[in-house]
Amino acid sequence: MEIQQVELVDLESVKRFISQVSEIDVLPNFNDQGKAEYKSRVLPDVVMAFDTERFQTLKVIFAGEIIGFGALRDGNYLTHLFVSKSMQGQGVGKQLLSTLLNTTDTKEINLRSSINAVGFYESYGFEATGNEAEFNGIRFVPMRLIRQ
């Protein structure tokens, strides 16, 4: 397993990877409106994560395939963290998250966790900053990590 910086040539394979993971882990938690919103806005927004001025964006490669993807915006907001279903529970997500967070000295990191990932983020030290919320059918929990 190797964690690497993404490059523009990775865009289509990353979009395909995120779509596959989303179908299994994310979309089942949304109503029809949320599914449509996610597919029309959230998935295409991954292109923005390739802006190296604002984002630290990494991929995890195993056996020549992308098995993880993460993006940290402006050093303080985690916008994406995806791990293929077959690799979940094996430390890939924590290693990817640690690598992303090691790229910034910011003391407070925020994110909007998908419903299925709240426990993962809590195990890393993130705390919910509010109740489960919904925006155009997309359910999430706002969370924050305060580092010493």
N, CA, C and O atoms as a DFTB+ gen file, in Angstrom:
592 C
 N C O
     1  1       0.847      -1.175       0.000
     2  2       0.000       0.000       0.000
     3  2       0.892       1.238       0.000
     4  3       1.876       1.312       0.736
     5  1       0.530       2.205      -0.839
     6  2       1.318       3.423      -0.951
     7  2       0.396       4.634      -1.033
     8  3      -0.569       4.641      -1.797
     9  1       0.704       5.653      -0.242
    10  2      -0.060       6.902      -0.277
    11  2       0.716       7.888      -1.142
    12  3       1.902       8.135      -0.925
    13  1       0.013       8.446      -2.132
    14  2       0.653       9.331      -3.101
    15  2      -0.183      10.583      -3.311
    16  3      -1.395      10.589      -3.097
    17  1       0.495      11.638      -3.736
    18  2      -0.182      12.865      -4.159
    19  2      -0.953      12.547      -5.445
    20  3      -0.431      11.847      -6.313
    21  1      -2.175      13.043      -5.579
    22  2      -2.893      12.844      -6.836
    23  2      -2.355      13.810      -7.882
    24  3      -1.802      14.864      -7.566
    25  1      -2.532      13.421      -9.114
    26  2      -2.160      14.265     -10.239
    27  2      -3.382      14.394     -11.131
    28  3      -4.315      13.597     -11.034
    29  1      -3.377      15.385     -11.987
    30  2      -4.534      15.626     -12.840
    31  2      -4.896      14.394     -13.672
    32  3      -6.072      14.175     -13.963
    33  1      -3.918      13.596     -14.054
    34  2      -4.203      12.391     -14.842
    35  2      -5.027      11.368     -14.055
    36  3      -5.598      10.447     -14.638
    37  1      -5.088      11.534     -12.721
    38  2      -5.853      10.615     -11.866
    39  2      -7.338      10.966     -11.788
    40  3      -8.125      10.199     -11.233
    41  1      -7.726      12.112     -12.335
    42  2      -9.077      12.616     -12.116
    43  2     -10.170      11.613     -12.465
    44  3     -11.046      11.352     -11.640
    45  1     -10.139      11.057     -13.645
    46  2     -11.218      10.132     -14.050
    47  2     -11.234       8.870     -13.203
    48  3     -12.307       8.385     -12.845
    49  1     -10.069       8.330     -12.876
    50  2     -10.045       7.116     -12.056
    51  2     -10.499       7.423     -10.628
    52  3     -11.134       6.580      -9.994
    53  1     -10.186       8.610     -10.113
    54  2     -10.653       9.002      -8.785
    55  2     -12.168       9.176      -8.793
    56  3     -12.847       8.709      -7.879
    57  1     -12.704       9.838      -9.807
    58  2     -14.159      10.006      -9.898
    59  2     -14.864       8.653      -9.958
    60  3     -15.891       8.455      -9.308
    61  1     -14.316       7.730     -10.731
    62  2     -14.887       6.387     -10.830
    63  2     -14.829       5.683      -9.468
    64  3     -15.801       5.058      -9.044
    65  1     -13.696       5.790      -8.798
    66  2     -13.515       5.176      -7.480
    67  2     -14.533       5.739      -6.477
    68  3     -15.196       4.980      -5.770
    69  1     -14.652       7.062      -6.420
    70  2     -15.586       7.684      -5.480
    71  2     -17.021       7.280      -5.797
    72  3     -17.809       7.046      -4.881
    73  1     -17.372       7.196      -7.063
    74  2     -18.724       6.756      -7.443
    75  2     -18.993       5.340      -6.957
    76  3     -20.078       5.054      -6.452
    77  1     -18.013       4.452      -7.104
    78  2     -18.180       3.059      -6.671
    79  2     -18.358       2.972      -5.158
    80  3     -19.258       2.284      -4.676
    81  1     -17.503       3.669      -4.405
    82  2     -17.599       3.641      -2.948
    83  2     -18.910       4.278      -2.496
    84  3     -19.562       3.781      -1.577
    85  1     -19.290       5.368      -3.137
    86  2     -20.516       6.078      -2.771
    87  2     -21.755       5.211      -2.956
    88  3     -22.665       5.244      -2.128
    89  1     -21.795       4.441      -4.031
    90  2     -22.944       3.557      -4.287
    91  2     -23.152       2.572      -3.138
    92  3     -24.288       2.240      -2.799
    93  1     -22.070       2.113      -2.549
    94  2     -22.133       1.102      -1.488
    95  2     -22.319       1.727      -0.105
    96  3     -23.152       1.277       0.681
    97  1     -21.531       2.774       0.185
    98  2     -21.442       3.281       1.552
    99  2     -22.211       4.568       1.830
   100  3     -22.581       4.810       2.979
   101  1     -22.460       5.386       0.845
   102  2     -23.021       6.710       1.098
   103  2     -24.473       6.820       0.651
   104  3     -25.347       7.160       1.448
   105  1     -24.729       6.537      -0.603
   106  2     -26.066       6.747      -1.169
   107  2     -27.193       5.991      -0.460
   108  3     -28.306       6.512      -0.388
   109  1     -26.952       4.783       0.068
   110  2     -28.042       4.103       0.766
   111  2     -28.571       4.872       1.987
   112  3     -29.663       4.578       2.474
   113  1     -27.808       5.848       2.481
   114  2     -28.233       6.638       3.637
   115  2     -29.073       7.855       3.268
   116  3     -29.515       8.590       4.152
   117  1     -29.300       8.076       1.978
   118  2     -30.024       9.264       1.516
   119  2     -31.378       8.896       0.946
   120  3     -31.598       7.776       0.485
   121  1     -32.292       9.874       0.987
   122  2     -33.560       9.717       0.290
   123  2     -33.321      10.026      -1.190
   124  3     -32.196      10.332      -1.585
   125  1     -34.365       9.949      -2.002
   126  2     -34.204      10.162      -3.448
   127  2     -33.654      11.544      -3.769
   128  3     -32.818      11.694      -4.661
   129  1     -34.124      12.556      -3.038
   130  2     -33.615      13.908      -3.260
   131  2     -32.115      13.963      -2.957
   132  3     -31.346      14.548      -3.720
   133  1     -31.707      13.359      -1.853
   134  2     -30.297      13.354      -1.470
   135  2     -29.424      12.619      -2.483
   136  3     -28.316      13.057      -2.794
   137  1     -29.926      11.515      -2.987
   138  2     -29.177      10.768      -4.005
   139  2     -28.978      11.606      -5.255
   140  3     -27.886      11.637      -5.823
   141  1     -30.033      12.285      -5.682
   142  2     -29.941      13.125      -6.883
   143  2     -28.991      14.297      -6.647
   144  3     -28.181      14.626      -7.513
   145  1     -29.090      14.921      -5.487
   146  2     -28.215      16.054      -5.143
   147  2     -26.749      15.614      -5.117
   148  3     -25.874      16.289      -5.658
   149  1     -26.506      14.488      -4.486
   150  2     -25.139      13.960      -4.375
   151  2     -24.552      13.695      -5.763
   152  3     -23.421      14.082      -6.057
   153  1     -25.327      13.042      -6.592
   154  2     -24.836      12.701      -7.935
   155  2     -24.647      13.938      -8.813
   156  3     -23.738      13.971      -9.643
   157  1     -25.491      14.950      -8.641
   158  2     -25.403      16.129      -9.510
   159  2     -24.408      17.172      -9.024
   160  3     -23.857      17.924      -9.828
   161  1     -24.170      17.227      -7.705
   162  2     -23.295      18.284      -7.186
   163  2     -22.063      17.767      -6.477
   164  3     -20.958      18.241      -6.742
   165  1     -22.225      16.811      -5.586
   166  2     -21.095      16.382      -4.761
   167  2     -20.059      15.633      -5.580
   168  3     -18.869      15.938      -5.507
   169  1     -20.497      14.668      -6.350
   170  2     -19.530      13.901      -7.145
   171  2     -18.764      14.776      -8.133
   172  3     -17.541      14.657      -8.209
   173  1     -19.429      15.653      -8.897
   174  2     -18.673      16.519      -9.805
   175  2     -17.716      17.474      -9.077
   176  3     -16.707      17.891      -9.647
   177  1     -18.028      17.822      -7.822
   178  2     -17.181      18.738      -7.061
   179  2     -15.802      18.175      -6.748
   180  3     -14.918      18.921      -6.329
   181  1     -15.601      16.892      -6.939
   182  2     -14.289      16.309      -6.668
   183  2     -13.207      16.977      -7.526
   184  3     -12.032      16.991      -7.157
   185  1     -13.614      17.524      -8.660
   186  2     -12.674      18.227      -9.546
   187  2     -11.980      19.359      -8.788
   188  3     -10.790      19.603      -8.988
   189  1     -12.720      20.046      -7.922
   190  2     -12.144      21.159      -7.160
   191  2     -10.997      20.707      -6.263
   192  3     -10.074      21.478      -6.000
   193  1     -11.049      19.461      -5.794
   194  2     -10.008      18.951      -4.898
   195  2      -8.665      18.796      -5.602
   196  3      -7.649      18.547      -4.952
   197  1      -8.651      18.939      -6.901
   198  2      -7.403      18.850      -7.656
   199  2      -6.726      20.221      -7.780
   200  3      -5.697      20.347      -8.444
   201  1      -7.300      21.242      -7.145
   202  2      -6.713      22.581      -7.102
   203  2      -5.621      22.578      -6.035
   204  3      -5.913      22.649      -4.841
   205  1      -4.375      22.497      -6.462
   206  2      -3.256      22.359      -5.519
   207  2      -2.988      23.625      -4.705
   208  3      -2.230      23.584      -3.736
   209  1      -3.596      24.738      -5.083
   210  2      -3.449      25.968      -4.289
   211  2      -4.219      25.860      -2.970
   212  3      -3.771      26.379      -1.947
   213  1      -5.358      25.197      -2.991
   214  2      -6.221      25.139      -1.811
   215  2      -6.308      23.766      -1.159
   216  3      -6.683      23.659       0.008
   217  1      -5.969      22.725      -1.894
   218  2      -6.198      21.362      -1.400
   219  2      -4.905      20.557      -1.306
   220  3      -4.008      20.669      -2.141
   221  1      -4.849      19.747      -0.262
   222  2      -3.872      18.663      -0.180
   223  2      -4.688      17.414      -0.506
   224  3      -5.608      17.067       0.234
   225  1      -4.362      16.742      -1.597
   226  2      -5.186      15.639      -2.076
   227  2      -4.323      14.408      -2.300
   228  3      -3.317      14.457      -3.009
   229  1      -4.732      13.302      -1.685
   230  2      -3.941      12.077      -1.713
   231  2      -4.770      10.885      -2.180
   232  3      -5.992      10.854      -2.036
   233  1      -4.068       9.912      -2.740
   234  2      -4.690       8.640      -3.107
   235  2      -3.893       7.523      -2.451
   236  3      -2.706       7.668      -2.158
   237  1      -4.573       6.411      -2.229
   238  2      -3.924       5.213      -1.702
   239  2      -3.975       4.168      -2.801
   240  3      -5.037       3.867      -3.345
   241  1      -2.809       3.620      -3.119
   242  2      -2.689       2.620      -4.180
   243  2      -2.309       1.274      -3.572
   244  3      -1.415       1.189      -2.730
   245  1      -2.991       0.238      -4.007
   246  2      -2.664      -1.132      -3.599
   247  2      -2.878      -2.032      -4.805
   248  3      -3.952      -2.022      -5.406
   249  1      -1.879      -2.797      -5.156
   250  2      -1.937      -3.707      -6.318
   251  2      -2.358      -2.956      -7.585
   252  3      -3.125      -3.467      -8.402
   253  1      -1.837      -1.730      -7.728
   254  2      -2.097      -0.951      -8.933
   255  2      -3.460      -0.287      -9.006
   256  3      -3.789       0.333     -10.018
   257  1      -4.261      -0.404      -7.949
   258  2      -5.610       0.159      -7.933
   259  2      -5.740       1.217      -6.846
   260  3      -5.086       1.137      -5.806
   261  1      -6.591       2.210      -7.095
   262  2      -6.912       3.187      -6.052
   263  2      -7.845       2.518      -5.054
   264  3      -8.901       2.002      -5.420
   265  1      -7.437       2.535      -3.782
   266  2      -8.282       1.963      -2.724
   267  2      -8.660       3.023      -1.692
   268  3      -9.412       2.749      -0.756
   269  1      -8.126       4.250      -1.873
   270  2      -8.443       5.324      -0.946
   271  2      -8.214       6.674      -1.592
   272  3      -7.390       6.811      -2.496
   273  1      -8.950       7.671      -1.119
   274  2      -8.823       9.031      -1.630
   275  2      -9.211       9.983      -0.518
   276  3     -10.202       9.762       0.178
   277  1      -8.429      11.050      -0.347
   278  2      -8.748      12.044       0.662
   279  2      -8.307      13.424       0.238
   280  3      -7.338      13.577      -0.505
   281  1      -9.032      14.444       0.720
   282  2      -8.698      15.829       0.382
   283  2      -8.940      16.731       1.583
   284  3      -9.967      16.641       2.256
   285  1      -7.968      17.605       1.836
   286  2      -8.021      18.577       2.916
   287  2      -7.957      19.967       2.291
   288  3      -6.988      20.302       1.610
   289  1      -8.997      20.779       2.524
   290  2      -9.062      22.118       1.932
   291  2      -8.549      23.164       2.921
   292  3      -8.925      23.170       4.093
   293  1      -7.693      24.037       2.428
   294  2      -7.158      25.160       3.201
   295  2      -6.524      24.728       4.523
   296  3      -6.425      25.526       5.455
   297  1      -6.102      23.488       4.603
   298  2      -5.424      22.986       5.792
   299  2      -6.303      22.787       7.003
   300  3      -5.808      22.424       8.070
   301  1      -7.627      23.020       6.861
   302  2      -8.466      22.915       8.054
   303  2      -9.847      22.291       7.839
   304  3     -10.643      22.217       8.775
   305  1     -10.135      21.845       6.623
   306  2     -11.457      21.272       6.368
   307  2     -11.313      20.017       5.503
   308  3     -10.874      20.084       4.355
   309  1     -11.691      18.879       6.076
   310  2     -11.618      17.618       5.348
   311  2     -12.840      17.502       4.447
   312  3     -13.964      17.379       4.933
   313  1     -12.623      17.540       3.145
   314  2     -13.746      17.505       2.212
   315  2     -14.057      16.102       1.711
   316  3     -15.208      15.806       1.389
   317  1     -13.052      15.233       1.639
   318  2     -13.248      13.883       1.115
   319  2     -12.381      12.893       1.882
   320  3     -11.228      13.178       2.205
   321  1     -12.946      11.738       2.165
   322  2     -12.171      10.606       2.668
   323  2     -12.960       9.349       2.305
   324  3     -14.016       9.073       2.874
   325  1     -12.431       8.606       1.358
   326  2     -13.086       7.395       0.862
   327  2     -12.108       6.233       0.891
   328  3     -10.942       6.383       0.527
   329  1     -12.583       5.079       1.324
   330  2     -11.803       3.845       1.300
   331  2     -12.696       2.762       0.715
   332  3     -13.867       2.646       1.078
   333  1     -12.136       1.972      -0.190
   334  2     -12.942       0.912      -0.809
   335  2     -13.461      -0.045       0.264
   336  3     -12.780      -0.318       1.253
   337  1     -14.656      -0.541       0.054
   338  2     -15.323      -1.400       1.030
   339  2     -14.448      -2.592       1.420
   340  3     -14.402      -2.975       2.589
   341  1     -13.764      -3.169       0.454
   342  2     -12.950      -4.362       0.723
   343  2     -11.741      -4.070       1.607
   344  3     -11.145      -4.992       2.164
   345  1     -11.372      -2.794       1.741
   346  2     -10.204      -2.433       2.542
   347  2     -10.571      -1.733       3.849
   348  3      -9.689      -1.415       4.646
   349  1     -11.852      -1.494       4.077
   350  2     -12.270      -0.841       5.316
   351  2     -12.002      -1.748       6.508
   352  3     -12.097      -2.972       6.411
   353  1     -11.666      -1.128       7.631
   354  2     -11.382      -1.889       8.847
   355  2      -9.961      -2.408       8.924
   356  3      -9.628      -3.164       9.836
   357  1      -9.115      -2.014       7.979
   358  2      -7.729      -2.497       7.952
   359  2      -6.716      -1.382       8.193
   360  3      -5.519      -1.574       7.980
   361  1      -7.187      -0.229       8.632
   362  2      -6.295       0.873       8.954
   363  2      -5.972       1.802       7.799
   364  3      -5.218       2.759       7.974
   365  1      -6.526       1.541       6.622
   366  2      -6.241       2.378       5.451
   367  2      -6.751       3.797       5.669
   368  3      -6.030       4.761       5.409
   369  1      -7.982       3.932       6.142
   370  2      -8.569       5.245       6.358
   371  2      -7.808       6.049       7.400
   372  3      -7.569       7.241       7.211
   373  1      -7.426       5.409       8.495
   374  2      -6.677       6.120       9.538
   375  2      -5.304       6.548       9.037
   376  3      -4.839       7.641       9.357
   377  1      -4.659       5.699       8.260
   378  2      -3.358       6.058       7.713
   379  2      -3.489       7.227       6.727
   380  3      -2.672       8.147       6.736
   381  1      -4.510       7.181       5.890
   382  2      -4.755       8.259       4.935
   383  2      -5.086       9.558       5.673
   384  3      -4.549      10.614       5.339
   385  1      -5.959       9.485       6.663
   386  2      -6.331      10.662       7.442
   387  2      -5.106      11.233       8.166
   388  3      -4.895      12.446       8.153
   389  1      -4.314      10.389       8.786
   390  2      -3.106      10.855       9.473
   391  2      -2.157      11.557       8.522
   392  3      -1.599      12.603       8.855
   393  1      -1.970      10.988       7.340
   394  2      -1.078      11.592       6.350
   395  2      -1.597      12.952       5.916
   396  3      -0.825      13.904       5.802
   397  1      -2.891      13.051       5.674
   398  2      -3.483      14.348       5.314
   399  2      -3.300      15.371       6.430
   400  3      -2.890      16.504       6.177
   401  1      -3.601      14.974       7.655
   402  2      -3.524      15.916       8.769
   403  2      -2.086      16.315       9.077
   404  3      -1.849      17.397       9.614
   405  1      -1.134      15.465       8.748
   406  2       0.273      15.801       8.956
   407  2       0.782      16.845       7.969
   408  3       1.918      17.305       8.087
   409  1      -0.047      17.224       6.995
   410  2       0.353      18.249       6.032
   411  2       0.024      19.653       6.523
   412  3       0.333      20.631       5.844
   413  1      -0.606      19.766       7.704
   414  2      -1.018      21.072       8.216
   415  2      -0.705      21.181       9.705
   416  3      -0.697      20.190      10.434
   417  1      -0.450      22.409      10.129
   418  2      -0.239      22.678      11.552
   419  2      -1.495      23.223      12.217
   420  3      -1.480      23.535      13.408
   421  1      -2.567      23.339      11.469
   422  2      -3.815      23.883      11.994
   423  2      -4.268      23.070      13.203
   424  3      -4.200      21.841      13.204
   425  1      -4.724      23.769      14.213
   426  2      -5.147      23.115      15.461
   427  2      -6.572      22.567      15.393
   428  3      -6.911      21.639      16.128
   429  1      -7.412      23.133      14.516
   430  2      -8.814      22.709      14.433
   431  2      -9.138      22.268      13.012
   432  3      -8.989      23.034      12.060
   433  1      -9.584      21.017      12.884
   434  2      -9.973      20.447      11.600
   435  2     -11.473      20.156      11.665
   436  3     -11.948      19.530      12.612
   437  1     -12.205      20.608      10.667
   438  2     -13.652      20.399      10.618
   439  2     -14.024      19.514       9.431
   440  3     -13.260      19.379       8.476
   441  1     -15.193      18.926       9.508
   442  2     -15.725      18.121       8.412
   443  2     -17.206      17.909       8.603
   444  3     -17.757      18.158       9.675
   445  1     -17.836      17.450       7.553
   446  2     -19.223      16.985       7.613
   447  2     -19.167      15.492       7.319
   448  3     -18.949      15.078       6.180
   449  1     -19.365      14.707       8.342
   450  2     -19.252      13.256       8.197
   451  2     -20.522      12.656       7.615
   452  3     -21.632      13.026       7.999
   453  1     -20.345      11.728       6.686
   454  2     -21.496      10.945       6.266
   455  2     -21.941      10.116       7.473
   456  3     -21.148       9.835       8.372
   457  1     -23.188       9.740       7.481
   458  2     -23.768       9.040       8.623
   459  2     -22.997       7.762       8.944
   460  3     -22.796       7.435      10.114
   461  1     -22.575       7.054       7.929
   462  2     -21.890       5.782       8.134
   463  2     -20.462       5.934       8.639
   464  3     -19.867       4.940       9.054
   465  1     -19.883       7.142       8.622
   466  2     -18.481       7.320       8.997
   467  2     -18.288       8.001      10.354
   468  3     -17.149       8.234      10.759
   469  1     -19.357       8.322      11.055
   470  2     -19.243       9.021      12.332
   471  2     -18.367       8.242      13.308
   472  3     -17.486       8.824      13.941
   473  1     -18.591       6.955      13.439
   474  2     -17.800       6.129      14.359
   475  2     -16.326       6.125      14.005
   476  3     -15.475       6.152      14.895
   477  1     -16.013       6.092      12.719
   478  2     -14.614       6.148      12.276
   479  2     -13.964       7.440      12.764
   480  3     -12.885       7.411      13.357
   481  1     -14.616       8.565      12.515
   482  2     -14.038       9.848      12.919
   483  2     -13.945       9.976      14.439
   484  3     -12.973      10.526      14.955
   485  1     -14.946       9.471      15.154
   486  2     -14.884       9.498      16.617
   487  2     -13.692       8.693      17.115
   488  3     -13.037       9.094      18.077
   489  1     -13.403       7.577      16.483
   490  2     -12.266       6.751      16.911
   491  2     -10.935       7.462      16.688
   492  3      -9.926       7.097      17.291
   493  1     -10.932       8.465      15.833
   494  2      -9.731       9.238      15.564
   495  2      -9.632      10.467      16.486
   496  3      -8.591      11.122      16.543
   497  1     -10.706      10.767      17.195
   498  2     -10.699      11.901      18.115
   499  2     -11.600      13.052      17.723
   500  3     -11.675      14.050      18.440
   501  1     -12.284      12.934      16.598
   502  2     -13.236      13.975      16.201
   503  2     -14.459      13.894      17.105
   504  3     -14.817      12.822      17.592
   505  1     -15.097      15.044      17.322
   506  2     -16.327      15.102      18.109
   507  2     -17.404      15.802      17.300
   508  3     -17.124      16.736      16.548
   509  1     -18.625      15.348      17.457
   510  2     -19.751      15.999      16.794
   511  2     -19.908      17.398      17.362
   512  3     -19.814      17.593      18.574
   513  1     -20.147      18.372      16.495
   514  2     -20.365      19.751      16.941
   515  2     -21.835      20.139      16.814
   516  3     -22.217      21.280      17.075
   517  1     -22.634      19.187      16.415
   518  2     -24.066      19.413      16.274
   519  2     -24.745      18.078      16.014
   520  3     -24.089      17.043      15.899
   521  1     -26.057      18.118      15.924
   522  2     -26.835      16.922      15.639
   523  2     -26.776      16.591      14.153
   524  3     -26.332      17.397      13.335
   525  1     -27.231      15.400      13.829
   526  2     -27.348      15.031      12.421
   527  2     -28.183      16.099      11.720
   528  3     -29.214      16.540      12.228
   529  1     -27.717      16.500      10.550
   530  2     -28.419      17.526       9.777
   531  2     -28.657      16.990       8.371
   532  3     -28.162      15.926       7.999
   533  1     -29.417      17.747       7.608
   534  2     -29.722      17.363       6.234
   535  2     -29.734      18.609       5.366
   536  3     -30.286      19.641       5.748
   537  1     -29.124      18.504       4.205
   538  2     -29.155      19.592       3.236
   539  2     -29.533      18.999       1.893
   540  3     -28.783      18.199       1.332
   541  1     -30.683      19.382       1.374
   542  2     -31.196      18.850       0.104
   543  2     -31.163      17.322       0.068
   544  3     -30.828      16.716      -0.949
   545  1     -31.516      16.719       1.195
   546  2     -31.600      15.263       1.258
   547  2     -30.296      14.563       1.605
   548  3     -30.277      13.340       1.743
   549  1     -29.206      15.308       1.749
   550  2     -27.905      14.718       2.103
   551  2     -27.743      14.815       3.615
   552  3     -27.693      15.909       4.177
   553  1     -27.662      13.657       4.264
   554  2     -27.533      13.592       5.721
   555  2     -26.058      13.628       6.108
   556  3     -25.214      13.012       5.457
   557  1     -25.764      14.368       7.188
   558  2     -24.383      14.460       7.667
   559  2     -24.372      14.862       9.137
   560  3     -25.377      15.309       9.690
   561  1     -23.206      14.689       9.747
   562  2     -22.985      15.137      11.121
   563  2     -21.770      16.060      11.099
   564  3     -20.690      15.642      10.682
   565  1     -21.929      17.322      11.545
   566  2     -20.769      18.212      11.609
   567  2     -19.837      17.757      12.727
   568  3     -20.287      17.435      13.826
   569  1     -18.535      17.731      12.440
   570  2     -17.564      17.240      13.415
   571  2     -16.318      18.105      13.405
   572  3     -16.048      18.837      12.453
   573  1     -15.557      17.997      14.505
   574  2     -14.348      18.797      14.644
   575  2     -13.310      18.018      15.446
   576  3     -13.641      17.269      16.365
   577  1     -12.060      18.213      15.079
   578  2     -10.919      17.678      15.815
   579  2     -10.107      18.872      16.302
   580  3      -9.692      19.720      15.512
   581  1      -9.888      18.926      17.607
   582  2      -9.018      19.949      18.180
   583  2      -7.701      19.268      18.553
   584  3      -7.667      18.327      19.346
   585  1      -6.620      19.772      17.958
   586  2      -5.302      19.195      18.223
   587  2      -4.536      20.095      19.193
   588  3      -4.670      21.318      19.161
   589  1      -3.746      19.480      20.039
   590  2      -2.946      20.229      21.030
   591  2      -1.724      20.844      20.406
   592  3      -0.945      21.505      21.094
